[in-house]
Amino acid sequence: MNVRVILYCALGGGPLLLGALGAGQATAWWLAGIVLALAFVPVALFGPRSVLGQFGTIAVALVIITAFCTWSEALIFLQAPEFRQHPFQALIGPLVMYLVVAVVLAVLAKMLRLNRESASEPEHRGVVGAALMVLLCGVAYVLYYLVFGALTYEFFTKGYYPDATSTVARLGSWFWIIQFGRGVLMTLATVPIIYTLRLSRWHTAVAVGAVIWIAGGLAPLLIPNPFMSLTQRLIHVGEILTQNFSLGVTAALLLRTGR
């Protein structure tokens, strides 16, 4: 089993090499792909049993968390002219690439026969209760963002984003509405994982927290880019850990019931 999991991660990281075709840094792209695949190992082992179920569960998370939510955050704070002039080009490419990743991971999980039986079966809330919990997760994300984002900015990243304060002030209350929306979207992106993962409630919480952190921060930031230095990327890895991992744990604990 361990060898098959290693193969799942090593081969599952391959599709990210598509990003290296025009940018170089193939090793960094492959490493990011391996780490990204690692986040979905619990899904491969204890998630949906069918290829289609695996694909849907992984694709929703990657499209919303890795592609759209990181892009929307960059749209607010990144002032680079090449990004501002063609913002949607920076979204379309990752969308296609991460859909390919989802296909490859789903097929690998089936080919390597990774799915296992488990004594735990997911117990979750009904539609109305789940909808309320998703909104509550959006509020929780705003609080995590406010606390951990403010601390990171004040002590580590203020010099990198001199216009951040004025940007937030210009958006006013819309800034926090956007962050609430991002929290809700990331929570919704993990609902298929939370509702299908055949693990205990707390193990599911840790797995979901890892998915939102790795897919929404760690894996993309392992790849060098022209907009951030290595130090800047490392700082954001830590910042996103505090925000996204906390959101994932919160979402799983609120949406799942039982042990």
C-alpha positions in Angstrom: 0.0 0.0 0.0 2.8 2.5 0.9 4.4 1.9 -2.5 1.1 2.5 -4.3 0.6 5.8 -2.3 4.0 6.9 -3.3 3.3 6.2 -6.9 0.0 8.0 -6.6 1.8 11.1 -5.4 4.7 10.9 -7.8 2.6 10.2 -10.9 -0.2 12.5 -9.7 2.3 15.4 -9.6 3.1 14.9 -13.3 0.3 17.1 -14.7 1.7 20.2 -13.0 4.7 19.8 -15.4 2.4 21.4 -17.9 3.0 24.7 -16.1 6.7 24.3 -16.6 6.5 24.1 -20.4 6.6 27.9 -20.7 7.9 28.9 -17.3 10.7 26.4 -16.6 11.5 25.3 -13.1 10.2 21.8 -13.8 11.5 20.4 -10.5 9.6 23.0 -8.5 6.4 22.3 -10.5 6.7 18.6 -10.0 7.3 19.0 -6.3 4.2 21.2 -6.0 2.2 18.5 -7.9 3.5 15.8 -5.5 2.5 17.8 -2.5 -0.9 18.6 -4.1 -1.5 14.9 -4.7 -0.5 14.1 -1.2 -3.4 16.3 0.1 -5.8 14.0 -1.7 -4.5 10.7 -0.4 -7.3 10.4 2.2 -9.8 10.9 -0.6 -8.1 8.2 -2.7 -8.1 5.8 0.3 -11.4 6.6 2.0 -13.4 8.8 -0.4 -15.8 7.9 -3.3 -15.2 4.4 -4.8 -15.9 5.3 -8.4 -13.6 7.2 -10.8 -16.3 9.7 -11.5 -16.8 10.3 -7.7 -13.1 10.7 -7.2 -12.9 13.2 -10.1 -15.8 15.3 -9.0 -14.6 15.5 -5.4 -11.1 16.5 -6.3 -12.0 18.8 -9.3 -14.5 20.9 -7.2 -11.8 21.5 -4.6 -9.0 22.3 -7.1 -11.2 24.6 -9.3 -12.6 26.6 -6.5 -9.8 26.6 -3.9 -6.6 26.4 -6.0 -7.6 28.2 -9.1 -10.5 30.7 -8.4 -9.9 31.7 -4.7 -6.2 32.2 -5.1 -6.8 34.2 -8.3 -9.4 36.4 -6.6 -7.0 37.2 -3.8 -4.3 38.1 -6.2 -6.8 40.3 -8.1 -7.2 42.4 -5.0 -3.6 42.8 -3.9 -1.3 42.1 -6.9 -0.5 45.4 -8.7 1.7 43.9 -11.5 0.7 45.5 -14.8 0.9 42.1 -16.7 -1.6 40.6 -14.3 -3.9 43.7 -14.3 -4.0 43.9 -18.1 -5.0 40.3 -18.7 -6.4 38.9 -15.4 -8.5 36.2 -16.9 -5.5 34.7 -18.7 -4.1 34.0 -15.3 -7.3 32.1 -14.4 -8.0 30.0 -17.5 -4.6 28.3 -17.7 -4.7 27.0 -14.1 -8.4 25.9 -14.5 -7.5 23.6 -17.3 -4.3 22.3 -15.6 -6.1 21.5 -12.4 -8.9 19.7 -14.2 -6.2 17.6 -15.8 -4.8 16.9 -12.3 -8.2 15.8 -11.1 -8.6 13.4 -14.0 -5.2 11.9 -13.4 -5.6 11.5 -9.6 -9.0 9.9 -10.1 -7.7 7.4 -12.6 -4.6 6.7 -10.5 -6.7 5.9 -7.4 -8.6 3.3 -9.4 -5.6 1.8 -11.3 -3.6 1.5 -8.1 -6.6 0.1 -6.2 -6.1 2.5 -3.3 -9.7 2.7 -2.1 -10.0 0.8 1.2 -12.8 -0.3 3.5 -13.3 1.6 6.7 -15.3 1.1 9.9 -16.4 4.7 9.9 -19.3 6.0 7.8 -19.9 9.7 7.3 -22.7 11.3 9.3 -23.6 14.8 8.4 -26.2 17.5 8.8 -29.3 17.9 6.7 -29.7 20.5 4.0 -31.0 23.4 6.2 -28.5 22.7 9.0 -25.6 22.4 6.5 -26.6 25.7 4.8 -26.4 27.5 8.1 -23.1 25.9 9.0 -21.6 26.9 5.6 -22.6 30.6 6.3 -21.1 30.3 9.8 -17.9 29.0 8.2 -17.8 32.1 6.1 -18.0 34.2 9.2 -15.3 32.1 10.8 -13.0 32.6 7.8 -13.4 36.4 8.1 -12.3 36.2 11.7 -9.3 34.0 10.9 -8.4 36.3 8.0 -8.8 39.4 10.2 -6.7 38.1 13.1 -4.0 36.1 11.3 -3.9 38.3 8.2 -3.5 41.4 10.3 -0.7 39.9 12.4 1.2 38.6 9.3 0.8 42.0 7.6 1.9 44.0 10.6 5.0 41.9 11.4 6.1 40.4 8.1 4.5 41.6 4.9 3.9 45.3 5.3 7.0 46.1 3.2 5.9 43.9 0.4 2.4 45.4 0.1 2.8 49.2 0.7 -0.6 49.8 -0.9 -2.5 47.1 0.9 -4.0 49.4 3.6 -5.3 51.9 0.9 -6.6 49.0 -1.2 -8.7 47.6 1.7 -9.9 51.1 2.6 -10.9 51.8 -1.0 -13.0 48.6 -1.0 -14.5 49.4 2.4 -17.1 46.9 3.6 -16.9 45.1 0.2 -13.5 43.7 1.2 -15.0 41.8 4.1 -18.0 40.7 2.0 -15.5 39.3 -0.6 -13.6 37.5 2.2 -16.9 36.1 3.6 -17.7 34.9 0.0 -14.3 33.2 -0.3 -14.8 31.4 3.0 -18.2 30.2 1.9 -16.8 29.1 -1.5 -13.9 27.2 0.0 -16.3 25.5 2.5 -18.6 24.5 -0.3 -15.6 23.1 -2.2 -14.9 20.7 0.6 -18.5 19.6 1.2 -18.0 16.5 -1.2 -15.0 15.5 0.8 -16.6 16.0 4.2 -19.8 14.1 3.1 -18.0 11.1 1.5 -14.8 10.6 3.6 -15.1 7.4 5.5 -13.1 8.6 8.5 -13.9 9.7 12.0 -15.1 13.3 12.5 -11.7 14.6 13.8 -9.6 12.7 11.2 -11.9 14.2 8.5 -11.3 17.7 10.0 -7.6 17.3 9.8 -7.8 15.9 6.2 -10.0 18.8 5.1 -7.8 21.4 6.8 -4.8 19.9 5.0 -6.6 20.1 1.6 -7.6 23.7 1.9 -4.1 24.7 3.1 -2.2 22.7 0.6 -4.5 23.3 -2.4 -5.0 27.0 -1.5 -1.5 27.9 -0.4 1.4 25.5 0.1 1.4 23.8 -3.3 1.0 26.9 -5.5 3.6 28.8 -3.4 6.2 26.1 -3.9 6.4 27.3 -7.5 8.6 30.3 -8.1 6.8 33.3 -9.7 7.8 36.7 -10.8 5.6 38.5 -8.3 6.9 37.1 -5.0 10.4 36.4 -3.6 11.2 33.1 -1.8 10.9 34.8 1.6 7.5 36.3 0.7 6.2 33.0 -0.4 7.3 31.2 2.8 5.6 33.9 4.9 2.4 33.3 3.0 2.7 29.6 3.4 2.5 30.1 7.1 -0.2 32.7 7.0 -2.4 30.5 4.8 -1.8 27.6 7.2 -3.4 29.6 10.0 -6.3 30.8 7.9 -7.2 27.9 5.6 -6.3 24.9 7.9 -8.5 26.5 10.6 -11.3 26.9 8.1 -11.1 23.3 7.0 -11.1 22.0 10.6 -14.1 24.3 11.4 -16.0 23.2 8.3 -15.6 19.5 8.9 -16.5 19.7 12.6 -19.6 21.8 11.9 -20.9 19.8 8.9 -20.1 16.3 10.3 -21.9 14.8 13.2 -21.1 11.8 15.3 -17.6 10.8 16.3 
